[in-house]
C-alpha cells in the first residue's frame, strides 16, 4: 500500500524572499565541504610520499573520511529531528573546524594515525552539514524546482573542485620526489628532515581553513534560519522510512556513486603521473583546471538540461557515457587517460544531487531520516577505494583499478532507469 504523499506547500512571494538569504548561507556550506573533500586527492599522494605508503595504505585517508558518514549519519539525523536543521549545521561546523586545527599537532608529531583521526573528526562534521544542507536546500522554495535548486547549490561544490586541488597543489605539494635509491643514500638525519618538511606543509592550509569555518559557525549562530516542516503527522522511524523502495535504491546508488567519485579523484594524481609521465604539481593542475572545471561546468550544464530532460533520464545518459570513459581510462596510455578522467568528472557532476533529490522525493515526514540514510551510504567512499587500491597493488598498475568505477556507474544507470520510481511496500 502506498504511503500518503506530503501536502503541497504553496509559497507566497514573501516566503520566497525570506528564503533567499538562508539559501545563500546554506549554499556556502556546499563550497566548504567540497573544498576540504577536494584537498584529499592532494593529501593522499602527499602522505603516501611522506610516510612511504602503498596504494592500499594511502586509501585509508578515504576510509577515515567516509566511514565517519556511516557512523555519524543517524546521530546527525536524530539531532536534527529533535532540534532542527540549524543545530545540526552548527555542530557540523564546530567539528569541521576542530578537525582542521588538529592537523597542526598531527604534522608536528608525524603520526599517520593522528592525521586519520583528524580527518575522521572533519568528516563527522561534514556528515552533519550534508545531512542538513542537502534536504534544507531542496526545501527552501517551490517543490517543483527542488532538484534544480539542489543542483544549483551543488554547483558551488563544483567550484571547490577547481580551487581546492590548485591551492593544495601550491601549498601542500613540494614537488620533491625521491627515488628509493636516493632515500637509501641519505643519512638518517637528512631523511628525517626531509620527511618532517613534507609533513609540515599541511599546517598552513588546514589552520586557515579551520579558522574560516569557525567564523562561519558564528555567522550561522547569529542568523535566524526558517525551520521547514516537511509534513505533520506520525513521527518517522527506520522501519517506516525503508518502506519507500525508491529510497532504498537511492541508498544503493549513492553508495556506488560516491565510491566511484572517490576512486576517480583520489587516484587522479597517481594515474596522471604514471600514465602520462607528468610531475605531481602538473597533475594537480590538471585535477584542478581540467577535472575541476569539467565537474563544475557539468553541474551548471546539467541544471540547465533538467529544464528540458527529466533528471532520471539525464542520470541514465551521463552514467552510460561514464561507463565508456572508464573503459578508455583502463586501456589507454598517455594524456588520453587523463582526458578520459576529466570527461568522467563532467558527467559525474549531477549524480550526487540528482540521486539525493530523487531519493527523498515524496518521503514527507520521513525526509530527515531518509536524508540520513542516503548520507550513510557515502560510506561507499570508504570501502570501494580499498578495492581499487588493492587491485593497483596486486597488478602494479593503477589503471587496472578503474574497473571499479566502471561497475559503479552501471549501478547508477540502473537507478536512473528503474530504481528511482516511487514505490512503497
C-alpha positions as CSV (number, residue, x, y, z in Angstrom):
1,X,0.0,0.0,0.0
2,X,1.4,3.4,-1.0
3,X,2.0,5.9,1.8
4,X,0.2,9.2,1.6
5,X,2.3,11.9,-0.1
6,X,3.2,15.3,1.5
7,X,0.6,18.0,1.1
8,X,1.7,20.6,-1.5
9,X,3.0,23.8,0.1
10,X,2.1,27.0,-1.6
11,X,4.8,29.6,-1.2
12,X,3.9,33.3,-1.5
13,X,6.4,35.9,-2.6
14,X,7.2,37.0,1.0
15,X,8.1,33.4,1.9
16,X,10.3,33.0,-1.2
17,X,12.1,36.3,-0.4
18,X,12.6,35.2,3.2
19,X,14.2,32.0,2.0
20,X,16.8,33.8,-0.2
21,X,19.4,34.7,2.4
22,X,19.2,31.3,4.2
23,X,19.5,29.6,0.8
24,X,22.7,31.6,0.1
25,X,24.1,30.8,3.5
26,X,23.3,27.1,3.3
27,X,24.7,27.0,-0.3
28,X,28.1,28.3,1.1
29,X,28.3,25.1,3.0
30,X,28.4,23.1,-0.2
31,X,31.5,25.0,-1.2
32,X,33.3,24.5,2.2
33,X,32.7,20.7,2.4
34,X,33.6,20.4,-1.3
35,X,36.8,22.3,-0.7
36,X,38.0,20.0,2.1
37,X,37.0,16.9,0.2
38,X,38.9,18.0,-2.8
39,X,42.0,18.5,-0.7
40,X,42.1,14.8,-0.2
41,X,43.3,13.9,-3.7
42,X,46.3,16.2,-3.0
43,X,46.7,14.9,0.6
44,X,46.8,11.2,-0.5
45,X,49.9,11.3,-2.7
46,X,51.5,13.7,-0.3
47,X,51.1,11.5,2.7
48,X,51.9,8.5,0.6
49,X,55.3,10.1,0.0
50,X,55.8,11.5,3.5
51,X,55.0,8.2,5.2
52,X,56.2,5.8,2.4
53,X,52.8,4.1,2.0
54,X,51.5,1.7,-0.6
55,X,48.2,2.4,-2.5
56,X,46.1,0.4,0.0
57,X,47.6,2.2,3.0
58,X,47.1,5.6,1.4
59,X,43.5,4.8,0.6
60,X,42.9,4.8,4.4
61,X,42.6,8.6,4.1
62,X,39.4,8.0,2.2
63,X,38.4,5.2,4.6
64,X,38.8,7.6,7.6
65,X,36.8,10.3,5.9
66,X,33.9,8.3,4.6
67,X,33.5,5.8,7.4
68,X,32.5,8.8,9.5
69,X,29.5,9.3,7.3
70,X,28.3,5.8,8.2
71,X,29.0,6.2,11.9
72,X,27.5,9.7,12.3
73,X,24.6,10.0,9.8
74,X,21.9,8.5,12.1
75,X,23.0,10.6,15.1
76,X,23.0,13.6,12.8
77,X,19.5,12.8,11.6
78,X,18.3,12.3,15.2
79,X,19.7,15.6,16.4
80,X,18.0,17.5,13.5
81,X,14.7,15.7,14.0
82,X,14.8,16.8,17.7
83,X,16.4,20.2,17.5
84,X,16.1,21.3,13.8
85,X,18.4,21.9,10.9
86,X,20.2,24.9,12.5
87,X,21.6,22.9,15.4
88,X,22.8,20.2,13.0
89,X,24.6,22.8,10.9
90,X,26.3,24.5,14.0
91,X,27.5,21.2,15.4
92,X,28.8,20.2,12.0
93,X,30.8,23.4,11.6
94,X,32.3,23.1,15.1
95,X,33.5,19.5,14.3
96,X,34.8,20.6,10.9
97,X,36.8,23.5,12.4
98,X,38.2,21.4,15.3
99,X,39.3,18.6,13.0
100,X,41.1,21.1,10.7
101,X,43.0,22.6,13.6
102,X,44.1,19.1,14.7
103,X,46.3,18.8,11.6
104,X,48.8,21.0,13.4
105,X,49.7,18.5,16.2
106,X,49.4,15.7,13.7
107,X,52.0,17.3,11.5
108,X,54.2,18.1,14.4
109,X,54.2,14.5,15.8
110,X,54.3,13.0,12.3
111,X,52.0,10.2,13.3
112,X,49.9,8.9,10.4
113,X,47.1,7.7,12.7
114,X,46.6,11.3,14.0
115,X,46.1,12.5,10.5
116,X,43.5,9.8,10.0
117,X,41.8,10.8,13.3
118,X,41.7,14.5,12.4
119,X,40.1,13.5,9.0
120,X,37.5,11.4,10.9
121,X,36.5,14.4,13.0
122,X,36.3,16.7,10.0
123,X,34.2,14.2,8.2
124,X,31.9,13.8,11.2
125,X,31.3,17.5,11.0
126,X,30.6,17.2,7.2
127,X,28.1,14.4,7.9
128,X,26.0,16.9,10.0
129,X,26.4,19.6,7.3
130,X,25.4,17.3,4.4
131,X,22.6,15.7,6.3
132,X,21.2,19.1,7.0
133,X,22.1,21.1,3.9
134,X,21.0,18.7,1.1
135,X,17.3,18.4,2.2
136,X,17.3,22.0,3.5
137,X,18.4,23.5,0.2
138,X,15.8,21.4,-1.7
139,X,13.0,22.6,0.7
140,X,13.8,26.3,0.6
141,X,11.5,27.0,-2.3
142,X,8.8,25.5,-4.6
143,X,8.7,21.7,-4.5
144,X,8.6,21.6,-8.3
145,X,12.1,23.0,-8.6
146,X,13.7,21.1,-5.7
147,X,16.1,19.1,-7.9
148,X,17.2,22.1,-9.9
149,X,17.7,24.1,-6.7
150,X,19.8,21.3,-5.1
151,X,21.9,21.1,-8.3
152,X,22.5,24.8,-8.2
153,X,23.8,24.6,-4.6
154,X,25.9,21.6,-5.5
155,X,27.4,23.7,-8.3
156,X,29.3,25.6,-5.7
157,X,30.6,22.3,-4.5
158,X,31.9,22.1,-8.1
159,X,33.7,25.4,-7.7
160,X,35.6,24.0,-4.8
161,X,36.6,21.1,-7.1
162,X,38.5,23.6,-9.1
163,X,40.1,25.7,-6.3
164,X,41.0,23.1,-3.7
165,X,43.4,20.9,-5.9
166,X,45.1,24.0,-7.2
167,X,45.5,25.6,-3.7
168,X,46.5,22.3,-2.2
169,X,49.0,21.6,-5.0
170,X,50.6,25.0,-4.5
171,X,50.8,24.9,-0.7
172,X,51.0,21.2,0.2
173,X,52.8,19.5,-2.6
174,X,56.5,20.3,-2.7
175,X,57.5,18.7,-6.0
176,X,60.4,16.9,-4.2
177,X,60.1,13.3,-5.2
178,X,62.9,11.0,-4.1
179,X,63.5,7.6,-5.6
180,X,64.1,4.6,-3.4
181,X,67.8,4.8,-4.3
182,X,68.0,8.4,-3.3
183,X,66.3,7.7,0.0
184,X,68.7,4.9,0.7
185,X,71.7,7.1,0.0
186,X,70.5,9.8,2.5
187,X,71.7,9.9,6.1
188,X,69.1,9.1,8.8
189,X,69.2,12.8,9.9
190,X,68.7,14.1,6.3
191,X,65.9,11.7,5.6
192,X,64.2,12.6,8.8
193,X,64.5,16.3,8.0
194,X,63.1,15.7,4.5
195,X,60.1,13.8,5.9
196,X,59.5,16.4,8.6
197,X,59.4,19.2,6.0
198,X,57.0,17.2,3.8
199,X,54.6,16.6,6.7
200,X,54.7,20.3,7.8
201,X,53.3,21.7,4.6
202,X,49.7,20.8,5.6
203,X,49.7,23.0,8.6
204,X,49.2,26.4,7.0
205,X,46.2,25.4,4.7
206,X,44.4,23.5,7.4
207,X,44.9,26.2,10.0
208,X,43.5,28.8,7.7
209,X,40.6,26.5,6.8
210,X,39.8,25.8,10.4
211,X,39.7,29.4,11.4
212,X,37.4,30.3,8.5
213,X,35.0,27.6,9.4
214,X,34.7,28.7,13.0
215,X,33.9,32.3,11.7
216,X,31.2,30.8,9.5
217,X,29.8,29.0,12.6
218,X,29.5,32.3,14.4
219,X,27.6,33.8,11.4
220,X,25.2,30.9,11.5
221,X,24.7,31.2,15.2
222,X,23.5,34.8,14.9
223,X,21.4,34.2,11.8
224,X,17.7,33.2,12.1
225,X,17.0,30.3,9.8
226,X,13.5,29.2,8.9
227,X,12.7,25.7,10.2
228,X,10.8,23.9,7.4
229,X,8.3,21.2,8.4
230,X,8.0,18.6,5.7
231,X,4.8,17.1,6.9
232,X,2.8,17.0,10.1
233,X,1.7,13.6,11.3
234,X,3.2,10.4,12.7
235,X,6.9,10.6,13.6
236,X,9.3,8.9,11.3
237,X,11.0,5.6,12.1
238,X,13.6,3.5,10.4
239,X,11.1,0.8,9.5
240,X,8.7,3.3,8.2
241,X,11.3,5.1,6.1
242,X,12.6,1.9,4.5
243,X,9.2,1.1,3.1
244,X,10.0,3.6,0.4
245,X,11.6,1.4,-2.3
246,X,13.0,4.3,-4.2
247,X,14.8,5.4,-1.1
248,X,16.4,2.0,-0.7
249,X,17.6,2.2,-4.3
250,X,18.9,5.7,-3.8
251,X,20.9,4.5,-0.8
252,X,22.4,1.7,-3.0
253,X,23.1,4.1,-6.0
254,X,24.7,6.7,-3.7
255,X,26.9,4.1,-2.1
256,X,28.3,3.1,-5.5
257,X,28.4,6.7,-6.9
258,X,30.4,8.1,-4.1
259,X,32.8,5.1,-4.3
260,X,33.3,5.9,-8.0
261,X,33.9,9.6,-7.4
262,X,36.4,9.0,-4.6
263,X,38.2,6.4,-6.7
264,X,38.5,8.8,-9.7
265,X,39.6,11.9,-7.7
266,X,41.7,10.3,-5.0
267,X,43.9,8.4,-7.5
268,X,43.8,11.1,-10.2
269,X,47.3,12.5,-9.5
270,X,48.8,9.0,-9.2
271,X,47.4,7.8,-12.5
272,X,48.4,11.1,-14.3
273,X,51.9,10.7,-13.0
274,X,52.1,7.0,-14.0
275,X,50.2,7.0,-17.3
276,X,51.1,10.5,-18.7
277,X,54.5,10.8,-17.1
278,X,53.9,14.3,-15.7
279,X,55.1,15.5,-12.3
280,X,52.7,15.7,-9.3
281,X,52.4,19.5,-9.4
282,X,51.3,19.5,-13.0
283,X,49.0,16.6,-12.3
284,X,47.4,18.7,-9.5
285,X,46.8,21.5,-12.1
286,X,45.1,19.0,-14.4
287,X,43.0,17.9,-11.5
288,X,42.0,21.5,-10.7
289,X,41.6,23.1,-14.1
290,X,40.8,20.0,-16.1
291,X,38.7,17.7,-13.9
292,X,37.6,20.5,-11.5
293,X,36.3,22.9,-14.2
294,X,34.7,20.0,-16.0
295,X,33.0,18.9,-12.8
296,X,31.8,22.5,-12.0
297,X,30.7,23.1,-15.6
298,X,28.9,19.8,-15.6
299,X,26.8,20.9,-12.6
300,X,25.7,24.2,-14.3
301,X,25.1,22.5,-17.7
302,X,23.2,19.7,-16.0
303,X,21.0,22.1,-14.1
304,X,20.2,23.8,-17.4
305,X,19.4,20.5,-19.2
306,X,17.0,19.5,-16.4
307,X,14.6,22.1,-17.7
308,X,14.2,20.0,-20.8
309,X,15.2,16.5,-19.8
310,X,13.9,14.7,-16.7
311,X,16.6,14.2,-14.0
312,X,16.4,10.4,-14.1
313,X,16.8,10.3,-17.9
314,X,19.8,12.6,-17.7
315,X,21.3,10.4,-15.0
316,X,21.0,7.4,-17.3
317,X,22.6,9.2,-20.2
318,X,25.5,10.5,-18.1
319,X,26.1,7.1,-16.5
320,X,26.3,5.4,-19.9
321,X,28.9,7.9,-21.1
322,X,31.0,7.4,-18.0
323,X,31.0,3.6,-18.4
324,X,32.6,4.2,-21.8
325,X,35.1,6.8,-20.5
326,X,36.1,4.5,-17.6
327,X,36.9,1.7,-20.1
328,X,39.0,4.2,-22.1
329,X,40.9,5.2,-18.9
330,X,41.7,1.5,-18.3
331,X,43.1,0.6,-21.7
332,X,44.6,3.9,-23.0
333,X,48.0,5.4,-22.5
334,X,49.5,8.9,-22.1
335,X,47.3,12.0,-21.9
336,X,44.3,10.2,-23.3
337,X,43.9,8.6,-19.9
338,X,43.9,12.0,-18.2
339,X,41.4,13.4,-20.7
340,X,39.1,10.5,-20.2
341,X,39.1,11.1,-16.4
342,X,38.4,14.8,-17.0
343,X,35.4,13.7,-19.1
344,X,34.3,11.4,-16.3
345,X,34.3,14.4,-14.0
346,X,31.9,16.3,-16.3
347,X,29.4,13.5,-16.5
348,X,29.7,12.6,-12.8
349,X,28.8,16.2,-11.8
350,X,25.0,15.8,-11.5
351,X,24.9,12.4,-10.0
352,X,25.1,13.0,-6.2
353,X,22.4,15.8,-6.0
354,X,20.2,14.0,-8.5
355,X,20.3,10.7,-6.7
356,X,19.7,12.5,-3.4
357,X,16.8,14.6,-4.7
358,X,15.1,11.6,-6.4
359,X,15.7,9.5,-3.2
360,X,14.0,11.9,-0.8
361,X,11.2,12.8,-3.2
362,X,7.8,12.1,-1.7
363,X,9.1,11.0,1.7
364,X,7.1,13.5,3.7
365,X,7.7,13.0,7.4
366,X,10.5,10.5,6.5
367,X,12.5,13.2,4.8
368,X,15.1,13.8,7.5
369,X,15.6,10.1,8.3
370,X,15.7,9.4,4.6
371,X,18.4,12.0,4.2
372,X,20.4,10.4,7.0
373,X,20.2,7.0,5.3
374,X,21.4,8.4,2.0
375,X,24.2,10.2,3.7
376,X,25.1,7.0,5.5
377,X,25.6,5.4,2.0
378,X,28.5,7.8,1.5
379,X,30.4,5.0,3.3
380,X,30.9,3.7,-0.2
381,X,33.7,6.3,-0.4
382,X,35.5,4.4,2.4
383,X,35.1,0.9,1.2
384,X,35.2,0.9,-2.6
385,X,38.6,2.7,-3.0
386,X,40.1,0.0,-0.8
387,X,39.3,-2.5,-3.6
388,X,40.7,-0.2,-6.2
389,X,43.9,0.3,-4.2
390,X,44.2,-3.5,-3.7
391,X,43.9,-4.1,-7.4
392,X,46.5,-1.5,-8.1
393,X,48.9,-3.1,-5.6
394,X,48.4,-6.6,-7.0
395,X,48.7,-5.7,-10.7
396,X,51.2,-2.9,-10.1
397,X,49.1,-0.8,-12.4
398,X,46.7,1.9,-11.0
399,X,44.8,1.9,-14.3
400,X,43.5,-1.6,-13.8
401,X,41.8,-0.4,-10.7
402,X,39.4,1.7,-12.8
403,X,37.3,-1.3,-13.4
404,X,35.8,-0.5,-10.0
405,X,34.3,2.9,-11.0
406,X,33.0,1.4,-14.3
407,X,31.0,-1.2,-12.3
408,X,29.7,1.6,-10.0
409,X,28.4,3.6,-12.9
410,X,26.4,0.6,-14.1
411,X,24.5,0.6,-10.7
412,X,23.9,4.4,-11.0
413,X,22.5,3.8,-14.5
414,X,20.0,1.2,-13.2
415,X,18.8,3.7,-10.5
416,X,18.1,6.3,-13.1
417,X,16.4,3.8,-15.3
418,X,14.2,1.8,-12.8
419,X,15.2,2.3,-9.2
420,X,14.1,6.0,-8.8
421,X,10.4,5.1,-9.4
422,X,8.4,5.8,-6.3
423,X,7.0,2.6,-4.8
424,X,6.2,1.8,-1.2
425,X,5.8,-1.5,0.5
